[in-house]
Amino acid sequence: MPHPQLFPQPRHIDVLDGSPISVDRWELGQVDPALDGYTAAITALFAERARPGRALPVTVARDATLGAEGYRLRVTPGGVHLEAAEPLGALQGARTLADLLDATDGRVSPMTIADSPSLAWRGILVESYWGSDLMTLEDWKDLVDRLGALKLNTLAISIYGCWDLRHDRDRGEFLFVPLSDFPELRTPHRYRSWDPQTRSEIVMDYLPRMFAEDLFGQVAAYAASRGMRVIPLFGGPGHSSYLPRALPALSAVDDDGEPTGFGYCVTDPARTDVLRAVLRNVVEQHLVPNGITTMAVPGDEFYPIINVDPEDPTKEFSPYCRCPGCRDLSPGELLVRYLVLVAELLEGYGIRALNWQDSLEREDAFDLYEQALSESAVPAPIVSWWRYNEPIPVVDGDRPWETWVTPSPGIIGSLFAQNLALNIEQMLRSGARAGATGVLAYSMPDPAMHRNFAFLADASWNLEGSGGASGFDRRWVARVCPHDQATADLAYRLGDSIIGCYALMNYVANHLLPYFSTAPYGATTFPDDLVQPLSVPTPAFTSVLRQVRDTVRESMALMPPTRPLAGWPDPRGTWLAEGERLATTADLFLRLVELARRLHDVAPAALEDEIAALERDGEALLVHVAATKVGYQQPSVLREHLGLVGELRGMLERLAAAPHKLPARTGSWHAWLF
């Protein structure tokens, strides 16, 4: 009998002789008291996956020889015997049973499964950003359940982060937790989006929901009840603009001693005391009550940037303090001072720090950090290595700290969906060579990206048995489309030739949305300034867009019906929904370029019918987005598409008034090839 396709793939499966067993639900029976920690979670899981019909009992016994999260299953016609050494192992075994029931449609062969994870820490980081700032408590619980079903055991939540300005001068600053000692700290947002009910633009004014409803503790408690460890992330000292602006007393200062509103001072006791007070408030109000033992202190992207001040977007802001105590320190020394300061404070609460590697690596500060940690007697932190495109870093695992890796299953939720399996595999294999013990993937969670999350879980649980991205793809197709695997495989491979190409997606396709054109705000006009460069005959960028559009649509047309996956959207439905977003956007832009070329000879009024048709198709795209995106991401995704759809007519009118900006009138270039 063939092995069932489970995600993640168990380490050992042995299908036994005997006829398949008809079962519609698992029924939890006797549980060893030593394994009772997640009985409520197992009961809820079995109830959620239950169907009317025959129940098969599951008994849970302890085997102390099994490792952390390890379990053993024996499925027989009379019931299931589950063994584990700890409660989380019993929960992981129960999750395998739930997936087995779904994968086999209730026709389960007698079998034994012996399993344990490759990595001790496996999870995702949810960025504090547009999208996650609208997640309700139910959204967070749903995310925990979905990730938990994939045996991921770690959920990191960014509770403070700042990004360079994006869209309509709305600052990219997010504080997800209220602070009782600093009640003035809050990050309201105002931005334009689109209302599918009135089919018109709207202006949104709101506070991040986790902040407004003080949800962090409830999310952490629910995650713990489902066997998931929570790691809050508190951004800095790089891309930290909000706290230094709101609390100038902790800000980095310039040569005249004036607060810069960006970055921190790390030597002046008066300023570092304020920084410590903020951190102490975070820890005592939100970490200690929830039993949290790790906090991410990223230290990433520690360098000067622009696009911070909406009134002066080209002004450069430096995080390097220029006070008498800081001005003679190198960027690496400033960074290490900050990381040690925070680590020492956390150590007083029994909490260890998690850092990113990029700024330490850029500033050649690993040796300095290692020495500073040894002198301070702070416990060794975790250092996680990240990069989302090539070249993947060579992970250094020979330092006296725990090593993790940070790939991504989906970076910015408002942009187009991507297949990032190669990034996930490369980072995990690089980490494996260096002895990494954890993976924490940077993400904006979207149910439509289930395939990426499933591969992350598959490869981090059982890297040796996953077969990498190619092995996973074969098993994925066999699971979601067992009746027509060849056609589904071709459809996925065609689509992945577009969405799996990092360079094509991030340096061409995603520029059809205004996200990148807003840095710095006001320096470019979107989409006007894209028409000329994308319409030049060499390179043939319009041919690139046609290839994107036509290949994606071909993959959509090929995709056969797929079977549902419990707890997740239908794979074919999400494939078509995301493909439609990308293909239609490329088509709108191609038509826009052609209309712009015709403005050499006619006025916009002569093109009214075609412009009106373009606007109707643009509105249809907005309706599609509203109908298919998860609720918390809908406003930000609509805002991206509105940036093009809402400017179709206006762009043509502006170009007609500035003929020198019109795209060149050209015929096809190398028509025999393109």
C-alpha positions as CSV (number, residue, x, y, z in Angstrom):
1,M,0.0,0.0,0.0
2,P,1.3,3.5,-0.7
3,H,2.2,5.8,2.1
4,P,-0.3,8.6,2.8
5,Q,0.9,12.1,1.9
6,L,1.2,13.9,5.2
7,F,2.5,17.3,6.0
8,P,5.0,17.4,7.6
9,Q,6.2,14.0,6.4
10,P,6.7,11.6,9.3
11,R,10.2,10.2,9.8
12,H,9.1,6.5,9.6
13,I,5.9,5.1,8.2
14,D,5.3,1.3,7.9
15,V,2.0,0.4,6.2
16,L,0.9,-3.0,7.6
17,D,-1.0,-5.9,5.9
18,G,-4.7,-5.7,6.2
19,S,-7.7,-4.0,4.7
20,P,-8.2,-0.2,5.0
21,I,-10.1,0.8,8.1
22,S,-13.2,3.0,7.7
23,V,-13.0,5.7,10.3
24,D,-14.8,9.1,10.4
25,R,-13.5,10.5,13.7
26,W,-11.0,9.8,16.4
27,E,-12.2,9.5,20.0
28,L,-9.8,10.2,22.8
29,G,-9.8,7.5,25.4
30,Q,-7.5,6.9,28.3
31,V,-4.6,9.3,28.6
32,D,-1.6,8.8,30.9
33,P,-1.7,11.5,33.5
34,A,1.9,12.5,32.7
35,L,0.8,13.3,29.2
36,D,-2.4,15.3,30.1
37,G,-1.0,18.8,29.3
38,Y,-2.8,19.2,26.0
39,T,-5.8,16.9,26.3
40,A,-8.2,19.9,25.8
41,A,-6.3,20.8,22.6
42,I,-6.4,17.2,21.3
43,T,-10.1,16.9,22.1
44,A,-10.9,20.1,20.2
45,L,-8.8,19.0,17.2
46,F,-10.5,15.7,17.0
47,A,-13.9,17.4,17.3
48,E,-13.0,19.9,14.6
49,R,-12.0,17.1,12.1
50,A,-14.8,14.7,13.0
51,R,-17.5,13.5,10.6
52,P,-20.6,11.6,11.4
53,G,-20.0,7.9,11.4
54,R,-17.6,5.4,12.9
55,A,-15.2,6.5,15.7
56,L,-11.9,4.8,16.5
57,P,-10.6,5.1,20.0
58,V,-7.2,6.6,20.8
59,T,-5.3,5.7,23.9
60,V,-2.3,7.7,25.0
61,A,0.6,6.1,27.0
62,R,4.0,7.3,28.1
63,D,7.3,6.0,26.7
64,A,10.1,8.0,28.4
65,T,12.6,6.9,25.7
66,L,11.0,9.0,23.1
67,G,12.6,12.5,22.5
68,A,11.2,16.0,22.7
69,E,8.0,16.1,20.6
70,G,8.6,12.5,19.5
71,Y,5.7,10.1,19.3
72,R,4.8,6.6,18.1
73,L,1.5,5.5,16.6
74,R,0.0,2.1,15.9
75,V,-3.2,2.2,14.0
76,T,-5.2,-1.1,14.0
77,P,-8.9,-2.0,13.3
78,G,-9.5,-1.9,17.1
79,G,-8.1,1.5,17.7
80,V,-5.0,3.7,17.9
81,H,-2.2,3.4,20.5
82,L,-0.2,6.7,20.8
83,E,3.0,6.9,22.8
84,A,5.0,9.9,23.7
85,A,7.5,11.1,26.4
86,E,5.9,14.5,27.0
87,P,2.5,16.2,26.5
88,L,3.7,18.0,23.4
89,G,4.7,14.7,21.8
90,A,1.2,13.4,22.4
91,L,-0.3,16.5,20.8
92,Q,2.0,16.1,17.7
93,G,0.9,12.5,17.4
94,A,-2.7,13.6,17.6
95,R,-2.1,16.1,14.8
96,T,-0.7,13.4,12.6
97,L,-3.9,11.4,13.2
98,A,-6.0,14.4,12.2
99,D,-4.0,14.9,9.0
100,L,-4.1,11.1,8.3
101,L,-7.9,11.2,8.5
102,D,-8.0,14.1,6.1
103,A,-5.4,12.7,3.7
104,T,-7.1,9.3,3.3
105,D,-10.8,10.5,3.4
106,G,-11.4,8.1,6.3
107,R,-9.9,5.0,4.6
108,V,-6.9,4.4,6.9
109,S,-4.6,1.5,6.4
110,P,-3.2,-0.3,9.4
111,M,0.2,1.2,10.0
112,T,2.9,2.3,12.5
113,I,4.5,5.7,12.6
114,A,7.6,6.7,14.5
115,D,8.4,10.4,14.4
116,S,10.4,13.3,15.9
117,P,11.5,16.7,14.6
118,S,14.8,17.7,13.1
119,L,14.8,21.2,14.7
120,A,13.7,22.0,18.2
121,W,12.3,25.5,17.3
122,R,10.1,25.8,14.2
123,G,7.8,28.7,13.5
124,I,7.1,32.0,11.9
125,L,7.5,35.7,12.8
126,V,4.4,37.8,12.1
127,E,5.6,41.3,11.2
128,S,3.9,44.3,12.7
129,Y,2.7,45.8,9.5
130,W,-0.4,46.7,7.5
131,G,-2.4,43.5,7.6
132,S,-1.4,42.0,10.9
133,D,-2.4,45.3,12.5
134,L,-6.1,44.4,11.7
135,M,-6.0,40.8,12.9
136,T,-8.8,40.0,15.4
137,L,-8.4,37.6,18.3
138,E,-10.2,35.0,16.2
139,D,-7.7,35.6,13.4
140,W,-4.8,35.0,15.7
141,K,-6.4,31.9,17.1
142,D,-7.0,30.6,13.6
143,L,-3.4,31.3,12.7
144,V,-2.2,29.4,15.8
145,D,-4.4,26.4,14.9
146,R,-3.3,26.3,11.3
147,L,0.4,26.5,12.1
148,G,0.0,24.1,15.0
149,A,-1.7,21.6,12.6
150,L,1.6,21.7,10.6
151,K,3.5,21.0,13.9
152,L,5.1,24.4,14.0
153,N,5.7,25.2,17.6
154,T,6.9,28.8,17.7
155,L,5.0,32.0,17.0
156,A,7.0,35.3,17.1
157,I,5.0,38.5,17.0
158,S,6.5,41.8,16.3
159,I,5.1,44.2,18.9
160,Y,7.1,47.2,17.9
161,G,8.6,48.0,14.5
162,C,9.1,50.9,12.1
163,W,9.5,51.0,8.4
164,D,10.3,53.8,6.0
165,L,7.2,55.8,5.0
166,R,4.7,54.0,2.7
167,H,1.6,55.4,0.9
168,D,-0.1,58.8,1.4
169,R,2.4,59.9,4.1
170,D,1.1,57.3,6.6
171,R,4.1,56.5,8.7
172,G,5.1,52.8,8.8
173,E,5.3,52.7,12.6
174,F,3.5,50.0,14.6
175,L,3.1,49.5,18.4
176,F,1.0,46.5,19.1
177,V,1.0,46.6,22.9
178,P,-0.1,49.5,25.2
179,L,2.4,50.5,28.0
180,S,0.9,51.5,31.3
181,D,3.9,53.7,32.2
182,F,3.8,55.4,28.8
183,P,0.1,55.9,28.0
184,E,1.0,58.5,25.4
185,L,2.6,55.9,23.1
186,R,0.2,54.9,20.3
187,T,0.5,54.5,16.6
188,P,-2.7,55.6,14.8
189,H,-2.9,55.1,11.0
190,R,-4.8,56.9,8.3
191,Y,-4.8,55.7,4.7
192,R,-6.9,55.4,1.6
193,S,-8.4,52.1,0.6
194,W,-11.5,51.0,-1.3
195,D,-14.9,49.9,-0.1
196,P,-16.4,47.0,-2.1
197,Q,-19.9,47.9,-0.8
198,T,-20.0,51.5,-2.1
199,R,-17.3,50.8,-4.8
200,S,-15.6,54.0,-3.8
201,E,-12.5,55.2,-2.1
202,I,-12.5,55.4,1.7
203,V,-10.2,56.8,4.3
204,M,-9.4,54.5,7.2
205,D,-8.5,55.9,10.7
206,Y,-7.6,53.3,13.3
207,L,-5.2,51.9,15.9
208,P,-3.6,48.5,15.5
209,R,-6.2,46.1,16.8
210,M,-3.8,44.2,19.1
211,F,-3.0,47.5,20.8
212,A,-6.5,48.8,20.9
213,E,-8.0,45.6,22.4
214,D,-4.8,44.7,24.4
215,L,-4.8,41.2,22.7
216,F,-1.2,40.1,23.2
217,G,-1.8,38.2,26.5
218,Q,-4.8,36.4,25.1
219,V,-2.9,35.4,22.0
220,A,0.0,34.2,24.0
221,A,-2.3,32.2,26.3
222,Y,-4.1,30.6,23.4
223,A,-0.8,29.7,21.7
224,A,0.5,28.1,24.9
225,S,-2.6,26.0,25.2
226,R,-1.9,24.7,21.7
227,G,1.8,23.8,22.4
228,M,3.2,27.0,20.8
229,R,5.9,29.1,22.3
230,V,5.5,32.9,21.8
231,I,8.4,35.2,21.1
232,P,7.7,38.9,21.1
233,L,9.9,41.1,18.9
234,F,10.8,44.7,19.9
235,G,12.5,46.5,17.0
236,G,15.6,48.5,17.2
237,P,18.1,50.1,17.1
238,G,17.8,50.2,13.3
239,H,14.6,51.5,11.6
240,S,13.3,52.7,14.9
241,S,11.7,56.1,14.3
242,Y,8.6,56.2,16.5
243,L,10.0,55.8,20.1
244,P,12.8,58.2,19.6
245,R,10.4,60.8,18.2
246,A,7.7,60.2,20.8
247,L,10.2,60.0,23.7
248,P,13.1,62.4,22.8
249,A,14.7,61.7,26.1
250,L,16.0,58.3,24.8
251,S,16.7,59.4,21.2
252,A,20.1,59.5,19.6
253,V,21.3,63.1,19.3
254,D,23.2,65.1,16.7
255,D,26.5,67.0,17.1
256,D,24.7,69.8,18.8
257,G,23.1,67.5,21.3
258,E,19.6,67.7,19.8
259,P,17.4,64.6,19.6
260,T,17.3,63.2,16.0
261,G,14.1,61.2,16.5
262,F,15.8,58.1,15.0
263,G,17.8,55.5,16.9
264,Y,19.0,55.4,20.5
265,C,21.7,56.8,22.7
266,V,23.6,53.9,24.3
267,T,26.1,55.7,26.6
268,D,24.4,58.7,28.3
269,P,22.9,57.3,31.6
270,A,20.1,59.8,31.5
271,R,19.0,58.5,28.1
272,T,19.7,54.8,28.6
273,D,17.6,54.9,31.8
274,V,14.6,56.0,29.8
275,L,15.2,53.3,27.2
276,R,15.5,50.7,30.0
277,A,12.3,52.0,31.5
278,V,10.4,51.4,28.3
279,L,11.9,47.9,27.9
280,R,11.2,47.1,31.6
281,N,7.5,48.2,31.1
282,V,7.3,45.9,28.1
283,V,8.7,42.9,30.0
284,E,6.8,43.4,33.2
285,Q,3.4,44.1,31.6
286,H,3.5,41.7,28.7
287,L,6.2,39.1,28.9
288,V,6.5,38.0,32.6
289,P,2.7,37.5,33.1
290,N,2.6,35.3,30.0
291,G,5.6,33.1,31.0
292,I,7.6,34.3,27.9
293,T,11.3,33.3,28.1
294,T,12.7,34.7,24.8
295,M,12.4,38.1,23.2
296,A,13.6,39.1,19.7
297,V,15.9,42.1,19.8
298,P,16.7,42.1,16.1
299,G,19.4,44.8,15.7
300,D,18.9,44.5,11.9
301,E,19.2,47.1,9.2
302,F,21.3,49.4,11.4
303,Y,22.3,52.1,9.0
304,P,21.2,55.6,7.9
305,I,18.0,55.7,5.7
306,I,15.7,58.2,4.1
307,N,11.9,58.4,3.7
308,V,11.3,58.7,7.5
309,D,9.8,62.2,7.7
310,P,6.7,62.7,5.5
311,E,7.4,66.5,5.4
312,D,11.0,65.9,4.1
313,P,11.1,62.4,2.6
314,T,14.6,62.8,1.1
315,K,16.2,63.7,4.4
316,E,18.6,61.1,5.7
317,F,18.2,59.9,9.3
318,S,21.1,58.2,11.0
319,P,20.7,55.8,14.0
320,Y,24.2,56.6,15.1
321,C,24.2,58.8,18.2
322,R,26.7,61.8,18.3
323,C,26.7,62.5,22.0
324,P,30.2,62.7,23.6
325,G,30.0,59.1,24.8
326,C,28.8,57.7,21.4
327,R,30.4,59.8,18.7
328,D,33.8,58.0,18.8
329,L,32.2,54.5,18.7
330,S,32.0,52.7,15.4
331,P,28.5,51.5,14.1
332,G,29.5,48.0,15.2
333,E,30.4,49.2,18.7
334,L,27.1,51.2,19.0
335,L,25.1,48.1,17.9
336,V,26.9,45.8,20.4
337,R,26.3,48.3,23.2
338,Y,22.6,48.3,22.5
339,L,22.3,44.5,22.2
340,V,24.2,44.0,25.5
341,L,22.2,46.7,27.2
342,V,18.9,44.9,26.3
343,A,20.3,41.4,27.0
344,E,21.4,42.5,30.5
345,L,18.0,43.8,31.3
346,L,16.2,40.7,30.0
347,E,18.6,38.4,31.9
348,G,17.3,39.9,35.1
349,Y,13.9,38.4,34.2
350,G,15.2,35.1,33.0
351,I,14.6,36.0,29.4
352,R,17.1,35.4,26.6
353,A,17.6,37.6,23.5
354,L,17.2,36.6,19.9
355,N,19.2,38.7,17.4
356,W,19.4,38.8,13.6
357,Q,22.8,38.5,12.1
358,D,22.8,41.0,9.2
359,S,24.1,44.1,11.0
360,L,26.6,42.2,13.1
361,E,27.9,40.6,9.9
362,R,27.9,43.9,8.0
363,E,29.8,45.8,10.7
364,D,32.2,42.8,11.2
365,A,31.1,42.9,14.9
366,F,30.8,39.2,15.8
367,D,34.1,39.1,17.7
368,L,33.2,42.3,19.5
369,Y,29.8,41.0,20.4
370,E,31.3,37.7,21.6
371,Q,33.8,39.5,23.8
372,A,31.2,41.9,25.2
373,L,28.9,39.1,26.1
374,S,31.7,37.2,27.9
375,E,32.6,40.4,29.9
376,S,28.9,41.0,30.9
377,A,28.2,37.4,31.9
378,V,24.9,37.6,29.9
379,P,23.7,34.2,28.8
380,A,24.4,33.5,25.1
381,P,21.7,34.8,22.8
382,I,20.2,33.2,19.8
383,V,21.5,34.6,16.5
384,S,19.3,33.9,13.5
385,W,20.6,34.3,9.9
386,W,18.3,35.8,7.2
387,R,18.3,36.7,3.5
388,Y,15.4,36.3,1.0
389,N,17.4,36.3,-2.2
390,E,20.7,35.1,-3.5
391,P,23.5,34.9,-2.3
392,I,22.2,33.0,0.7
393,P,24.6,33.7,3.6
394,V,27.0,31.0,4.8
395,V,25.7,30.5,8.3
396,D,28.4,30.6,11.0
397,G,27.6,28.0,13.6
398,D,30.9,28.1,15.4
399,R,30.1,30.9,17.8
400,P,29.1,30.5,21.5
401,W,25.5,31.1,20.9
402,E,22.5,29.2,19.5
403,T,22.1,29.4,15.8
404,W,18.8,29.7,13.9
405,V,17.8,30.6,10.3
406,T,15.1,32.9,9.0
407,P,13.8,32.3,5.5
408,S,10.4,33.6,4.4
409,P,7.2,32.0,3.3
410,G,5.7,35.4,2.3
411,I,7.3,38.8,3.0
412,I,4.8,41.6,2.2
413,G,1.2,40.5,2.2
414,S,0.0,43.4,0.1
415,L,2.2,42.5,-2.9
416,F,1.8,39.6,-5.2
417,A,2.0,36.0,-3.9
418,Q,5.3,34.2,-4.4
419,N,6.6,30.7,-4.2
420,L,9.6,31.0,-1.8
421,A,10.3,27.3,-1.4
422,L,13.9,27.7,-2.7
423,N,14.7,30.3,-0.1
424,I,13.2,28.1,2.6
425,E,15.2,25.1,1.4
426,Q,18.5,26.9,1.0
427,M,18.3,28.6,4.4
428,L,17.4,25.3,6.1
429,R,20.2,23.4,4.4
430,S,22.7,26.2,5.2
431,G,21.5,26.1,8.8
432,A,21.7,22.3,9.0
433,R,25.4,22.4,7.9
434,A,26.1,24.9,10.7
435,G,24.2,23.0,13.4
436,A,21.2,25.3,13.6
437,T,18.6,24.4,16.1
438,G,15.7,26.5,15.0
439,V,13.9,28.2,12.1
440,L,11.8,31.3,12.5
441,A,10.5,32.4,9.1
442,Y,9.7,36.0,8.5
443,S,6.1,36.4,7.3
444,M,2.9,38.2,6.8
445,P,0.5,35.3,7.3
446,D,-2.0,34.7,4.5
447,P,-4.0,31.5,4.2
448,A,-3.5,31.7,0.4
449,M,0.2,30.9,1.0
450,H,-0.5,27.5,2.6
451,R,1.8,25.7,0.2
452,N,4.8,27.8,1.5
453,F,3.8,27.3,5.1
454,A,3.4,23.6,4.5
455,F,6.8,23.3,2.9
456,L,8.4,25.3,5.8
457,A,6.8,22.9,8.3
458,D,7.7,19.8,6.2
459,A,11.4,20.7,5.8
460,S,11.9,22.0,9.3
461,W,10.3,18.9,10.9
462,N,12.0,16.3,8.6
463,L,14.5,17.9,6.3
464,E,16.1,14.6,5.4
465,G,12.8,13.0,4.4
466,S,11.2,16.0,2.8
467,G,13.1,15.6,-0.5
468,G,13.5,19.4,-0.5
469,A,11.3,21.6,-2.6
470,S,11.1,19.2,-5.5
471,G,10.2,16.3,-3.3
472,F,7.6,18.3,-1.4
473,D,6.1,19.5,-4.7
474,R,5.5,15.9,-5.8
475,R,3.9,14.9,-2.6
476,W,1.8,18.1,-2.5
477,V,0.4,17.4,-6.0
478,A,-0.3,13.8,-5.0
479,R,-2.2,15.1,-1.9
480,V,-4.3,17.9,-3.4
481,C,-5.0,16.3,-6.8
482,P,-4.6,12.5,-6.7
483,H,-6.9,12.0,-9.7
484,D,-4.9,14.2,-12.1
485,Q,-1.4,14.6,-10.8
486,A,0.3,15.2,-14.1
487,T,-1.9,18.1,-15.1
488,A,-1.7,19.7,-11.6
489,D,2.0,19.3,-11.6
490,L,2.3,21.1,-15.0
491,A,0.0,23.9,-13.8
492,Y,2.1,24.5,-10.7
493,R,5.3,24.3,-12.6
494,L,4.1,26.9,-15.2
495,G,2.9,29.3,-12.5
496,D,6.0,28.8,-10.4
497,S,8.2,29.7,-13.4
498,I,6.8,33.2,-12.7
499,I,6.0,33.5,-9.0
500,G,9.0,31.3,-8.0
501,C,11.5,33.7,-9.7
502,Y,12.5,36.2,-7.0
503,A,14.1,38.6,-9.5
504,L,11.1,38.7,-11.8
505,M,8.6,39.1,-9.1
506,N,10.4,41.7,-6.9
507,Y,12.2,43.7,-9.6
508,V,9.5,43.8,-12.2
509,A,6.1,42.4,-11.3
510,N,5.7,44.0,-7.9
511,H,6.6,47.4,-9.3
512,L,3.2,47.3,-11.1
513,L,1.9,48.2,-7.6
514,P,2.8,51.5,-5.9
515,Y,4.6,50.1,-2.9
516,F,8.2,50.6,-4.1
517,S,7.3,53.9,-5.9
518,T,6.6,55.6,-2.6
519,A,10.2,55.5,-1.4
520,P,10.9,58.3,-1.0
521,Y,7.4,59.7,-1.0
522,G,6.9,62.3,-3.7
523,A,10.1,61.5,-5.6
524,T,8.2,59.6,-8.3
525,T,4.7,59.7,-9.7
526,F,3.0,56.3,-10.0
527,P,2.2,54.9,-12.5
528,D,3.4,57.7,-14.8
529,D,7.1,57.3,-14.3
530,L,6.9,53.5,-15.0
531,V,5.3,53.9,-18.4
532,Q,8.5,55.0,-20.2
533,P,11.0,52.5,-18.8
534,L,8.7,49.5,-19.1
535,S,7.8,50.3,-22.7
536,V,11.3,50.7,-24.2
537,P,12.0,48.2,-27.0
538,T,15.2,46.9,-25.5
539,P,15.0,45.3,-23.0
540,A,11.5,44.2,-24.0
541,F,9.8,44.8,-20.7
542,T,6.3,44.8,-22.2
543,S,7.2,41.3,-23.6
544,V,8.1,40.4,-20.0
545,L,4.7,41.5,-18.8
546,R,3.0,39.6,-21.6
547,Q,4.9,36.5,-20.6
548,V,3.9,37.0,-17.0
549,R,0.2,37.5,-17.9
550,D,0.0,34.6,-20.4
551,T,2.0,32.1,-18.4
552,V,0.0,32.7,-15.3
553,R,-3.3,32.5,-17.1
554,E,-2.2,29.2,-18.8
555,S,-1.4,27.8,-15.4
556,M,-4.8,28.9,-14.1
557,A,-6.6,27.3,-17.1
558,L,-4.7,24.0,-16.6
559,M,-5.2,23.7,-12.9
560,P,-7.7,20.8,-12.3
561,P,-10.1,20.6,-9.4
562,T,-8.3,19.9,-6.1
563,R,-9.4,18.2,-2.9
564,P,-9.8,20.4,0.2
565,L,-7.2,20.5,2.9
566,A,-8.7,20.6,6.4
567,G,-8.4,24.0,8.0
568,W,-7.1,25.8,4.9
569,P,-8.6,27.3,1.7
570,D,-9.1,25.2,-1.3
571,P,-5.7,25.0,-3.1
572,R,-7.2,25.6,-6.6
573,G,-9.3,28.5,-5.4
574,T,-6.3,30.3,-3.9
575,W,-4.2,29.5,-7.0
576,L,-6.8,31.1,-9.3
577,A,-7.4,34.0,-7.0
578,E,-3.7,35.0,-6.7
579,G,-3.1,34.3,-10.4
580,E,-6.0,36.6,-11.3
581,R,-4.5,39.4,-9.3
582,L,-1.2,39.2,-11.0
583,A,-2.3,38.5,-14.6
584,T,-5.0,41.2,-14.6
585,T,-2.6,43.8,-13.2
586,A,-0.1,43.0,-15.9
587,D,-2.8,43.2,-18.5
588,L,-4.0,46.6,-17.3
589,F,-0.6,48.0,-17.4
590,L,0.1,46.6,-20.9
591,R,-3.1,48.3,-22.1
592,L,-2.2,51.5,-20.4
593,V,1.1,51.6,-22.2
594,E,-0.6,51.1,-25.6
595,L,-3.0,53.9,-24.9
596,A,-0.2,56.1,-23.8
597,R,1.6,55.5,-27.1
598,R,-1.4,56.5,-29.0
599,L,-1.4,59.9,-27.3
600,H,1.3,61.0,-29.8
601,D,-1.5,61.3,-32.4
602,V,-4.8,61.7,-30.5
603,A,-6.2,63.4,-27.4
604,P,-7.5,61.4,-24.4
605,A,-11.1,62.3,-25.4
606,A,-10.7,60.2,-28.6
607,L,-9.8,57.2,-26.5
608,E,-12.7,57.6,-24.1
609,D,-14.4,54.2,-24.8
610,E,-11.1,52.3,-24.3
611,I,-10.3,54.3,-21.1
612,A,-13.7,53.6,-19.7
613,A,-13.3,49.9,-20.5
614,L,-9.9,49.9,-18.8
615,E,-11.5,51.5,-15.7
616,R,-14.3,49.0,-15.6
617,D,-11.8,46.1,-15.7
618,G,-9.8,47.8,-13.0
619,E,-12.8,48.0,-10.8
620,A,-13.5,44.4,-11.5
621,L,-10.0,43.6,-10.2
622,L,-10.8,45.5,-7.0
623,V,-14.0,43.6,-6.6
624,H,-12.1,40.3,-7.1
625,V,-9.5,41.3,-4.5
626,A,-12.2,42.2,-1.9
627,A,-13.9,38.8,-2.5
628,T,-10.8,36.7,-2.2
629,K,-8.4,38.2,0.3
630,V,-8.5,37.3,4.0
631,G,-10.3,40.1,5.9
632,Y,-7.3,41.6,7.8
633,Q,-5.3,41.9,4.6
634,Q,-8.1,43.2,2.4
635,P,-7.7,47.0,3.0
636,S,-3.9,47.0,2.4
637,V,-4.1,44.8,-0.7
638,L,-6.9,47.0,-2.0
639,R,-4.8,50.0,-1.4
640,E,-2.0,48.6,-3.5
641,H,-4.3,47.9,-6.5
642,L,-6.2,51.2,-6.0
643,G,-2.8,52.9,-6.6
644,L,-2.9,51.7,-10.2
645,V,-6.7,51.4,-10.9
646,G,-7.4,54.8,-9.4
647,E,-4.8,56.5,-11.6
648,L,-5.6,55.0,-15.0
649,R,-7.4,58.0,-16.4
650,G,-5.4,60.6,-14.5
651,M,-2.1,59.2,-15.8
652,L,-3.2,59.4,-19.4
653,E,-4.3,63.0,-18.9
654,R,-1.1,63.9,-17.2
655,L,1.0,62.3,-20.0
656,A,-1.0,64.0,-22.7
657,A,-0.1,67.4,-21.0
658,A,3.6,66.4,-21.0
659,P,4.3,64.9,-24.4
660,H,8.1,64.6,-23.6
661,K,7.1,61.8,-21.1
662,L,5.2,59.7,-23.6
663,P,6.6,56.3,-24.4
664,A,8.3,55.9,-27.8
665,R,6.3,54.8,-30.8
666,T,7.8,51.5,-31.6
667,G,6.9,48.4,-33.5
668,S,7.6,44.9,-32.2
669,W,11.2,44.2,-31.5
670,H,12.6,40.8,-32.8
671,A,9.1,39.7,-33.4
672,W,10.3,36.3,-34.5
673,L,11.5,35.6,-31.0
674,F,9.3,37.6,-28.7
